[in-house]
Amino acid sequence: MPSLEDTMKCPKCSSTLDDKILGSTIYDRCNKCGGLWFDKDELYQIKKEKDWFDVDTSIENANLKIKKGDSECPRCSKPLHTIKYEHETSIEIDICPKCQGIWLDAGGLQAIHKANETWLEKIKDKTEKELVAVELFFIKIIPFLPR
């Protein structure tokens, strides 16, 4: 079982994970497959500092889209659980139910960022369409309103 001082191995390709820094947060990256490992709250800290993506990692709130993964946690060697990030994307996040670390495959962080940008654009478009519908509704009922 790896400790904080031990070298961690990639849960996907078994290569050594290297320390990287984003903002004030140190996380781990596999130089072979490009996957990222975040210990508990590291991804939250990055989100707080960068404020450009959101990840709900609580297993209880995953809407039963959890499956036991084939990989082991690089921190505590327990089996990782795979959670589908959103129903409209193919993004999957591997989470350790014991130490609450998070594994993202190569490109996962960028995909989450892009999914959130897309989601915000969809909300904006939907809101604009609903406002236009409300405006049209009022235009049509104005003649029938008492004066």
Steps between C-alpha positions, in 0.01 A plus 500: 500500500664827389552777751531869419877463477489193273500518124149450366424297191247588231179298545467466121853423371706445820751774412635724776289807579688830516414803713361799309376838622188690392450823692598413856394134469739211452343207314640193321528433127594196297749602231424186300118504465436858615256409778467718810469405868354742753506418870194590707402866455782581252259527208266709716791732585584540130134571423490760778812672367423470130117512518453351154370151557288301737521138603255326730705217642277385784417138436163539679389765248606316186144389409598132498734543204778334695683185407794329656796576279785276391770725647649537846549824689862615470482639854343214702469209252122465545287441188394823331135564418408651166239775486356639179547878521180607324234315305569712188875428490721195487727632777572251775672575830664232715463560873645318798222440753757472781740794458270697264771561242398561138650362179434670167618340178702709256291792378242453776556836663474679167186299412337602829588862430355477150186321625440779749548767234252315278256463789518872577439583133197265492357666812559845348332400172206340681454806723508734199239287317276491807526879538401544135203265555388699805533824303291361215241377747463848650484660155213267407302553822542878527188570288294287738617666822259740670586866468 
